[in-house]
Amino acid sequence: MHKGRPLVKPMVIVTTSGYFISVIGPYLANSKNNDASILHHIIKNNIEEIKNWVKEKDIFVVDRGFRDATFLLEELGIHAQMPSFLPRGSKQLPTDLANSSRLVTKVRWVVEAANARIKRWKYLDHILPTNQVPYIGDYVKIVCCLCNKFLPPLSANC
C-alpha cells in the first residue's frame, strides 16, 4: 500500500542513452516486492529470456534498491554498479569511491529522466481506476515505444 492505495510498478530496462529496452510487469509493490526481489524473479524465471540478452562482464547501473540482488548478478558474471555507501564512522567518502559514485549517479540520471518521460503522459501521471490494473503494463509499453520512436536520446555520450 502506498498512501492507502495499492501500488503497482513496472520494471523498466533502459540504456545509457535513455532508450527503453523492455518493460516487465507491472508488479504489486509491497514489502516483499522491492526492486531486488523483482529483479531476482525476472532473472530466475528468465522473463523475456533476459539471460540471452546479457553476457559476462556486462555492467548494470542500478540504484541502492537493488543492493540485495547484486550477488545474483555477480553469479551471472554481471557487474553491478551503484552509488557507494558511506563507510561506518566516516564523514565523507574516500576520493576514489566518491568519484565512482558520481559516475554512477551521472549514468543513473539518464535512467531517472527516462522514467520521468513515462510520467509526462497525462494518463499515467495520476491514479488509475482499479479496473485498469490489468492493462497498465501494456500502456507503459506503448508509451515507451512512442518515446523510443519520437523523442531524441537523453544522452549522446553512450
PyMOL commands that set and color helices and strands:
alter all, ss='L'
color gray80, all
select helices_A, chain A and resi 35-44+47-52+64-75+95-119+122-125+130-150
alter helices_A, ss='H'
color red, helices_A
select strands_A, chain A and resi 7-14+20-29+59-61+79-81
alter strands_A, ss='S'
color yellow, strands_A
deselect
rebuild
show_as cartoon
